[in-house]
């Protein structure tokens, strides 16, 4: 693991190995950021979403690393992200993102 943990700036990002066990570390990263920003009411939903995003990245990407990010984008809103080194656009796999869409906004790409 390496990356930046700068919750005071409104952004937290950390690089992890692309493996199933990363979901646990990603949940801890999200929980820590939300606690710092006093947004603990979002923790359960955010942990569910980040777990789903990490699982998708582990399953559908090929690189050895993924980056998990949490961005404070408004007073009570955060953006959760999981990226890999690929330039390929992600494909929407409807059955796998139902949970994420139920508790969050539609995903986006940079």
N, C-alpha and C positions, 0 to 999 in steps of 0.2 A: 504494500500500500504506500502510496505517496500522493501528494497533492497539496492543495491549500485548504486550510480550515480557517476562514476569515468571516465568521458569522457577524462580526461587527460591521462589515462592509455590505452586508446584505447578500453575500454570495459564499457558498461553501461548495467545494468540489474536491473530489478525491479519486485517484486512479486505483483500480482493483484488478486482480487477475480475473479472467473470464471463466468463472467456475461457479457451480451452484451455491457453494458456501458463501459467496459474496453477498447474497441476499441478506444474510444476518448482519454483516458489517454495514451494508447500505442502510438498513433500518436503523442501526445505531447512529449513523451519520445524520439521518433525517431527524431522529428524535432529539439529538443534541442541538441541531440548528433551531428546531422549533422551540425547544426549551429556552435557548438563549434569546430568541425573539418574542418570548412570552405568548406563543401560539400553540400551547399544548392541546387545545381543543381540536386541533387538526391532526394530531399525532396518529390516531388509529387509521384514519382514511389515508393519510400520507404514507404510512408504513405499508398498507395494503397495495397502494399504487406502485411504490418503488419496488416492492417484491415482485410484482407482475412485470414491471419494466425490465428488471434485472433478469428474471427468468426468460423473457423474450430475447434479450441480448445474448444470454448464454446459449440459448437454443438456435438462434438464427444468424449469429455473426461468426466470423472465422478468426479474427485477430486474438492475440493473447491477453489484451487488456481492454477494460471498459472504464469509462469515467462516469461517476455518479455526481450529479450536481443538484443543489437546492438553492433557488434564488428567491429572495424576498422582493416581490414585484409591486406590492401595494400594502396598505396597512394590515389587512387580514388575508392576503393572498400570497401563495408561493408557487413557484414553477419547479417541478421535479423533472430531472432529465437523466437519461442514460445514453451515452454516445460511445461509438467505437471509432476506429481509424478509417473506416470505409467511406468512400465517396458515393457509394450507391444509395439511392433513396430507399427508405424502408417501405415494405409492402404491408398494407393493412390486412391483418388476419383477424377478421371480425370476431370469431369466437374467443380469441385470446384477449381482446381489449375490452370486452363488455364490462368487466369489473372496473377497469380504469376509467372508462367513460361514465360509469354510474356515479362515481364519487369525484370526478375531476372534469376539466374541460378537454375538448379534443386535443390530441397531440399535435405538435408542430415540429418543423425542422428549421434549422437556421437559414 
